[in-house]
Amino acid sequence: MPEKVLVIGAGIGGLCTALMLAPSGRDIVLLERDGPLETADPDELFRTWKRNGVAHVRQSHAFLARLRTIMKTEHPALLDQLLANGVRELPFELMLTEAQQQAYQPAPGDEELTIVTSRRTTLEMTMRRYVETLPNVELRCGFKVRRLITRKAGDGVIEVRGVAGEWNGDDVRLEADIVVDASGKGGTTIKQLIDEGAPIREENESAGILYFTRHYRLLPGQVEPERSAHPPASGDLGYLKFGIFPGDNGNFSVTVAIPEVETVLRQGIVDPDIFHAATLALPGLQPWTNATRAEPTSKVIGMGDLVSRWRDLVIDDKPVTRGYFALGDTLVRTNPLYGRGCSFAAVSAQALRQVLDATTDPTERSRAFHKAIHAELLPYYLNQRKQDRSAIKRARRALIPGHVPKLKARLATGFVEDGVRIALRSDTRLLREAMRGFHMLEHPDAWLKRPRNLAGVLWYWARGKARNAAAYPPSPGPERVEMMQLLGLDWQADMIIQEGDGRRAA
């Protein structure tokens, strides 16, 4: 008899689990709390689909190269269906500056550095419809999982045997060999295990930032701006980060990320008029959002509670559960700045299949999955956490009038701004190397640890600003005070005034 697998949640994590496990011949049942798809029209779906279990469904989304590679290798027909539904592929050459494009010669592996981007609703609809065609996969929409069915073994480990819940008005108990928890950050089943005594180790830390997204549609006859002819459509001003996400079928979204300490700006940006005015004040966004090019199609959609979280279900080489595997946001969450969440889920699902195929011993399965997650995801989690901590400090310093960074901070900033950034905008080979880490194809810091690459960055840094002048991008936007005044917001409200050893808001 094939193993039976229950998957809690049919978001990206649950769908990736079904995609990875289906070829193994196991019987898979996806349990989704929200209702079924009611339309195949991407625009209507975006307007009407209620995804109470995925609060960020209308935030900007992209699939990094690692996820695209998994999809292309495991389910090429799915990638074809995504493209048929208007989902976009953004190849490596679109990341090059105009000068780099003029001298660009494709190299082996460049095709791998391709992003898949679209509205999340279109991505999820296409994936769900594909998964529903797989012969050993069943999707039960409207199934509310209330609790896990558990028992404590003689060695103290909690064994998970299935789930209890409600479906079509009836109380239902489903037993299974394996339960995969892809219920997301709002899921409660893992909390049940903690309440029952599972010593799950958990780390939580605020990312210190909030996200605000608005969707736009190109007007009839309009096309996307030529990227090389305009300033970059993404940037970091310290008090504000921004980016364009090309979508499906003539749609795109603008996401603005604002530090938590910028209370006035983040409260004001939810106003559609203020949000739109901010896009027009940013040189990289204005060519996209101006009235002759596009029109807004949504309100401003906020996303908070951005907490980096890491959970371990194996402590000192001893599993705390058997027959239970958490993945996606249930297990690991990071700041979504680089769009790694979906890729985390896909990589975890692929690792789970490899683990389940390698052994039938429940304890060894838990250990092996734990080791795989640490090897595959922990470097990116730690890399993002480090960047978040640095960004929080930078945002707070920006609110201190006349603040002068210490020498160490100035050197670190100079290395990144005048060394790394300029090297990547000048040397296509270095950009290619760095993008492999960005796309989760290798350790995020691996490229800079190679002597040849580090030497290249140091060479550009040593040349100085004057000799590198042509490689600097245009200013991404106005300074904080100018932007706040332009938007009609109180630029002084969040300023931090030093008082002896203490601080206070102005």
N, C-alpha and C positions, 0 to 999 in steps of 0.2 A: 504493500500500500504506500502511495506517495505521502510525504509529510504534508500536514495541513498547516497553513500559515494564516493567521489573522493579522491584518494591518490596520491600525487605528489611525484614520485620517487619509483622505484622498487628495491632499494638496500636493505640492511638488515632491515632498519627501515620500509620501505614500505611493504616488505614481511611479517615482523612480524605483522604489522597492519592488513594485509589481513588474516593472520593465526588466529589472535585473534578475529576479527570481523566476519569472515565467519560463524562460528557456530551460530551467533545471527540471521541469516536469512536476514541481510541487503544486498542490492545490492552494490557491491564494484567494482570500476573501478580503476585500477592502471595505471598511466600515466608515462611512462618511456621514457626519451629523447634518450637513446641509442638504438641500433638495437636489434633484437631478437637473441636468441641462435642459432648458426649455427652448433654445434656439441655436442654430448653427451660424447665424449671422454675427460676425465679430462686433459690429457697431451696436447692434441691439443688445448683444450679450454684455458689452461694456456698460451700457446704460442700466440694465435691469438685473444682472445676476447678483443675488444676495449671498455673500460668502461670510456669514457671521463667524465662522471658524477661522477666517483668514482676514484679519482687520487691515492688512497692508496690501490687499489684492489690487488696489488702484494706485499703488506707489510704482515708481519706475523699476523695471526689471531688465536683466540681461543674463544670458548664459555665457559664462567664460569659455575659453577654448577647451579646458579640461572636460567640461560637461558636453560640449559639442562633439569632442572626440569620442567620448563614451557613447553618445547617441549614434554617431555615424558608424561606429564599429559594431555596436550591439543591435541597433534598430535603424538601419539606413532608411527604411520606408517611412518611419516617423519623421525624420528630418525632411524628407521630400514633402510630406503632408504639411509640415509647418511652413515651408516655403510656399506651398500652394495656397495657404491661407493668408499670405501676405507678410509672414514673419521675415525679418531682414537678417542678412549676413553682412557684417562689416569686416572686411579683410584687413590684414596687416598694413597694406600700403596706405590706407586712409589715416593711419596714425602718423604718417611722415609729414614733415614740414615741406613747404613748396620747394625749397632748395634740395632736400633729400629726394623728393619725388623726381626731380629732373635727372638725377644721377642713379635712380633706383634700378637695381638688377635683382630680380627674384632669386632667392636662394632656397635650397631644400629645407623644408620645414616651415616656410612662411605661410603656407596654406593652413597649417595647424593653428596659427595665431589669429583665428577668426572668432568674432563675437556674434552671438545670435541675440537679437533684441526685438522686443515687441511689447505690446500691452500684456500684462500678466494674464488677463482674462482669455486672450487669444491663445497664449502658450498653454494654459491649463486646459482649455476646452479641447485643443487638438490632441494633447497628450491623453486626456481622459477618453476621448472617442477612440483613439488607437488602442489603449489598454483594454477597453471593453471588447475589442475584437479578438483578444488573445484567448485561446480555447480553455485554458485552465485558470482563468481569472474571473471572479465574480465581484461586482460592485453593488453594495447595498447602500443606497442614499437614504437619508433620514434616519439612520441608525445612531442612537444616542448611547454611547458607552458610559455606563454608570460606575463600574468598578472592574478591577481585575479579579479573576478567580485564582486564589492563591492557597498554598499550604506551606508550612514551615517544616523543612526536612530535619532529620536528626542532627545534622551538622550545623544547624542554624540558618542555612541558606533558604531564602524564600523562593519556592518554585511556582512559576506562573503557568496555569493550566488552561486559561481562556479568558473570556470576558462575560460580564452580565450587563444587559442594557435593555433599551426599549426600541422596538421597531414596529411601525404600523399600529401603534397603540397597544402592543402586547409586550409583556416582559419576556425576555429571551436570554438564554444561557448558551454560549457557544464555546465548545472546548477545542483545543488545538495543540499541536506539538510545539509551535512557536508563536509568540506574540511580538509583533514589531510595533513600537510606539512612535508614530509619526504625527502625533496630535498637535505639535507645535508648542509655542511658548505659553499658550493658555491651557494646555492639557493638564489634567488633574491626576491621571493614573500614576504617574511617577511619584506624586506627593503621597498617594495611598501607600506605596511601598515604603516611603520614609516613615509614615505614621505607624506602619506595622513593624518597624524596627530595622529596616534595611539601612546599614551605615553608609549610605551614598555620600560621597565626598563632593562638595559643591563650592565653586568659587564664583562670586558675583562682583561686578564692578561697572559703574556707570560709564558709558561712552562719552558723556558730557555734551551731547549734541542732539538736536531735533531736526527732522526732515519735513519739508513742505513741497508738495508736488501739484502741478496743474497741467492738464492735458490740452493740447492744441491740435488743430487740423489745418493742413494746407488748403488755401483757397483754390477754387477751380482754375486750372491752367498754371498753377504755381508748382515749382519744384523746390527741393531743399537747396539751401545756399551752398555754393561751391566752397568747400572747407578751406582750401588753400588760399582763397581770395579774402578771407576774413580772419579776425583774431580767433584764437581757440574758443570752442564752445563749452569749455569747462575751465574752471580756475579756482584758486584759493586766495581769498583776501584776508584770511585770518578771522575776521568777524563774520565771514560768510563764505561758504563754498557753493559752487553751482555747476550744473551740467545739463546737457541736452541728451535725451534718449530717443533716437529715431524709432518709430513704432511701425505697426502694420497698417497697410491700406491708407497711406497719406496722413497718418497721425504721428504725433511725437509728444513727448512730455518734457517738462522742465522741472528739475528738482533743485531746491535751495536748502542747504544745511546750515543751521545757525547754532552756535554754542549756547548751552543752557544759561550762561552768565549774561547773555544779551537779551534780557527779559523784554525790554521795550521793542526791540526789532522782531523777536519771535512772536510777540503778541500782535504786532502790527501786520506782519507778513500774511496772516490768514485773511486779511481783507483783499478781495480779488483785484481791486484797483491799485492797492499798494504793491501787491505781488507783481502785477503787470508792469507798473512803473519801474520796479526794480529790474525787471528783465530788459526794459528799454534803456536803462542806465548802464547795462553791462555790454561792452562792445561785442563780445562773443555771442550774446543771446539776441541782441537787437535785430540782426539780419533774419532771425527765425521768427520772432514774435511780433514784428511790426505789422500794422494793419493792412498793408498791401500784400503780405505774404501769408498770414495765417489768422485764424480766429480761435479763441479759447472754447473748449467743449466741456469743461468741468469746473467745479468750485476748487478752492485751494484745499488740498487734502493733507492733513498733518499726521505725523507719526512720531510718537514719543516712546517712553519706557524702553529706551535703547540701552540695554544692559548686556555687557559681555558676560557670558556664563559658560563655565566648563564643569561637566559632571563626570565623575568616575564611578563606574559600577563594579570595578575590581579593585580591592584594597589589599595591598601587600600580597599580591598574586592570588588572593582569594575572592572569587565572585560573590557578590551580595545577592544575586538572583540567578536562577537557571530557567531557560526557556523564554527569556524576555530580553529584547534588544531595543534600545532607544536610539533614534537618529534624527537628523535635522535639528530644528530649534529646540526639540525636547532635550537633546543631549548637549549641543554646543550652539552658542549664539555669539555673534560678533557685530560690531558696527557694520552696517550694510554699505559702507562707503565704496568698496570695490566689487560689490555684487557677488560675494563668495557664498552666500547662503544656499542658493540652489545647487551650486557645485559641491558644497559640503555634503548635502543630502545625497547627491548622485554618487559621489566617491564612497560615502558610507554604505550605501546600498550595494555597490559593486563589491566592496570589501566583505559585506555580510554574506553574499553568495559564495565567495571564495572560501570563507570560513565554514559555512554549512556544508559545502561540497567536500571539504578536506577531512572532516571528522564528524562522527555521530555522537561523540561524548559531550553531554551538555556543559560540563565544567570546562573542558578544553575549548569548546566553542566560545564561551564567555571570555576566557583568557585571550584567545586569539583575536577576537573582535576588539577587545580593549587595546591590545598591542597595535593592531592595524590603525585604529583611530588616532592613537598617539603618534604613530609614524606619519600618517597622511595629513592630519589636520592641525596638530598642536603647533607646528612652526608658523602657520598662518595666523592662528589665534594669538600667539604671543607677539608676532609682528604687528598685528593690528592693535593689540592692547598697548604696546609701546608707543605707536603713533597717536593713539587716543590720549594717552597721558601727556604727550608732548603738545598736542593741539589744545588741551585744556589749559595748560600753563601759558601757551601763546595767547589764547583768547583772554585770559585773565590779565596778562601783562598789557594787552592793548587797551585796557580800561584804566590803567594807571597813568595819569598825566606826566609827561616828561620822562617816562621810564627808559632807562638805558640798560640794555642787556649786558650781562657779564661777558668777559672775553671768551670763555668757553662756549657760551651760547652763540656768540657772534661767529665763532669759527665753525660751529656745527651748522649754523644757517648758511654760511658762505659755502661750505663744502657741498650742501644740497643745492642751493640756488645758483651758485656760480660754477660749481663743478659738475655734479651729477646731471642737473637739468640741462646745462649747456652741452655736455657730452652726448646726451640722448637726442638732443635736437640737431646735433652736428654729425654724428657717426651712426649710420644705419645699423652697422654690425652691433654696436653697443646697445642700441634700442632693441634690436632683435634678442639679444641676450637677456636684457632686463625684462622683456615681455614674457619670457618663459616662466619667470617667477611670478609675475603678476597673474598669469593665466593658470597657475597651480600645476604647471608641467614639471616644476622642480622646486626645491626649497627657495622661499622668497628672497633670501640673502645670498644664494649661491653665486649669482653672476658677479657680484661685487667682491667676492672672496677670491676670484680667479686673478692671479697676478697681472695678467695682460689687461684685463678689464679695469682693475683698480689703477693701473699705470695710465690707462687712457683717460680716466676721469681726472686724475691728478694733473695730467698734461694740460687738459683744457682749463682746469682751475688756475694753474700756474701762469697761463697765458695772460690772464687779467681781463677785466671788463672791456677795455678799449679794443683789444684784438679780437675779442669774442662778440663784439657789439652786434654783428649781423645775426647772431644766433638767438639773441634775447627776444622773447615774444613781446607783442605790445602789452601795455598795462592791461590787466584783466578787468579793471574797473576802478571806480573812485575810492578814495580813502574813506574810513568809517564816518567821520564827521560830515563830509560832503554828501555821502549817501543818505545818512539820517536826515540831513536838512532837506535834501531833494525829495525825500519821501514824507516830509512834514512830521518827523518823529523827534522826540526830545533826546538829543545826542548826549546830554549830560547826565541823564537819570541813572545810568548804570556805572558811571565813573567811580573808581575806587580812590579815595583820598587816604594817604598814609597819615596815621596818628601815632607817633611813637612806635611801639611794637605792634600796634593793632591796625586794623583797617576798617573802613566803613564805606558804605555806598554814599555817593554825593546826594 
